[in-house]
């Protein structure tokens, strides 16, 4: 089976997430990326660090065989992160995901990894990641719109 369509779809989707998230970050300052709507909500910084943790776990460890350590609770705790640091995470990690999608073999896409005690193919995992990151991208847009109001510039162009 050829996975050409999946590679094109996934690399386009991850590229869109990368581009649109970077466009939102350009509109904000360090204080704004660390702002939370309330105590029960996450900042843009926490959401991006959570996405990075997921990329480390599912792509670097799960697909590429890396050995990163993830602390999900720490990812979501409030801590000051600069806009520059977040820009680097989004740019570098999503580029790694895009490059991985474009270069791994069909056999590697069919290989499995264990996620919450269930075997899932790497292809399935990449589609799940695209959905997961899209959900967080929506949260990031919502927080940015709350902060910027009428000054918010849409990223959907």
C-alpha positions in Angstrom: 0.0 0.0 0.0 1.2 3.5 -0.8 0.9 6.2 1.8 1.6 9.1 -0.6 -1.8 10.8 0.1 -1.3 10.5 3.9 2.2 12.0 3.7 0.9 15.0 1.7 -2.1 15.5 3.9 -0.1 15.2 7.2 2.8 17.4 6.1 0.3 20.0 4.8 -1.7 19.9 8.1 1.4 20.1 10.3 2.7 22.9 8.2 -0.6 24.8 8.6 -0.5 24.3 12.4 3.1 25.6 12.4 2.4 28.6 10.2 -0.8 29.7 12.0 0.6 29.2 15.5 3.7 31.3 14.5 1.4 34.0 13.1 -0.5 34.2 16.4 2.8 34.3 18.4 3.9 37.3 16.3 0.9 39.2 17.5 1.7 38.7 21.2 4.3 39.7 23.8 6.0 37.7 26.5 3.3 38.7 29.1 0.5 37.8 26.9 1.8 34.3 26.0 1.9 33.5 29.7 -1.5 34.9 30.5 -4.3 32.5 31.6 -8.0 33.4 31.4 -8.5 31.9 34.9 -6.9 29.5 37.4 -8.4 26.4 35.7 -7.2 27.4 32.2 -3.9 27.1 30.4 -1.7 29.8 28.9 -0.6 29.8 25.3 2.9 28.9 26.7 1.6 25.9 28.6 -0.4 24.7 25.6 2.7 24.9 23.3 4.9 23.2 25.9 2.3 20.4 26.2 2.3 20.0 22.4 6.1 19.8 22.5 5.9 17.0 25.1 3.4 15.1 22.9 5.7 15.5 19.9 8.7 14.3 21.9 6.7 11.2 23.2 4.9 10.2 20.0 7.3 11.2 17.2 10.8 11.4 18.7 10.4 8.5 21.1 7.6 6.5 19.4 8.6 6.8 15.8 12.2 7.8 15.8 13.3 5.7 18.8 14.5 8.6 20.9 14.7 8.6 24.6 13.2 11.9 25.8 11.6 12.0 29.2 8.1 13.6 29.5 6.5 15.2 32.5 3.0 16.0 31.4 2.1 17.7 34.7 5.1 20.0 34.4 4.2 21.0 30.9 0.9 22.3 32.0 2.1 24.1 35.1 2.3 27.9 34.9 5.9 29.0 34.3 7.2 32.0 32.5 8.3 31.2 28.9 9.4 33.9 26.4 7.7 34.4 23.1 11.1 33.6 21.5 11.3 30.2 23.2 7.8 29.4 22.1 8.5 30.4 18.5 11.6 28.1 18.5 9.5 25.2 19.9 6.8 25.6 17.3 9.2 26.2 14.4 11.7 23.5 15.3 9.5 20.7 16.6 6.8 20.9 14.0 9.5 21.0 11.3 10.9 17.8 12.8 7.4 16.2 12.6 7.0 17.4 8.9 10.4 16.1 8.0 9.7 12.8 9.7 6.4 12.4 7.8 8.1 13.1 4.5 11.1 10.7 5.0 9.9 7.6 6.9 9.2 4.5 4.9 5.8 2.9 4.4 7.0 0.0 6.7 7.8 2.6 9.4 4.3 4.1 9.0 2.8 0.6 9.5 5.0 -0.1 12.5 3.3 0.2 15.9 3.9 1.9 19.2 2.1 1.4 22.5 -0.1 4.2 23.6 -2.0 3.8 26.8 -1.5 0.0 26.7 -2.9 -0.2 23.1 -0.9 -0.9 19.9 -1.4 1.8 17.3 0.4 2.3 14.0 2.6 5.2 13.5 0.3 6.4 10.7 -2.6 6.3 13.1 -0.6 8.1 15.7 0.4 10.9 13.3 -3.2 11.5 12.4 -4.1 11.6 16.1 -1.3 14.1 16.6 -2.7 16.3 13.8 -6.1 16.3 15.4 -4.7 16.9 18.9 -2.5 19.8 17.8 -5.4 21.3 15.9 -7.5 21.3 19.1 -4.8 23.1 21.0 -4.3 25.5 18.1 -8.0 26.4 18.5 -7.4 27.1 22.2 -4.4 29.2 21.4 -6.5 31.3 19.0 -9.2 31.7 21.5 -6.8 33.0 24.2 -5.1 35.3 21.7 -8.5 36.7 20.6 -9.4 37.3 24.3 -6.2 39.3 24.7 -6.2 41.2 21.5 -9.8 41.8 20.8 -10.3 43.9 17.6 -6.5 43.9 17.1 -6.4 40.1 16.5 -5.4 39.3 12.9 -6.9 36.1 11.5 -4.3 33.4 10.7 -6.6 31.5 8.3 -5.4 33.3 5.1 
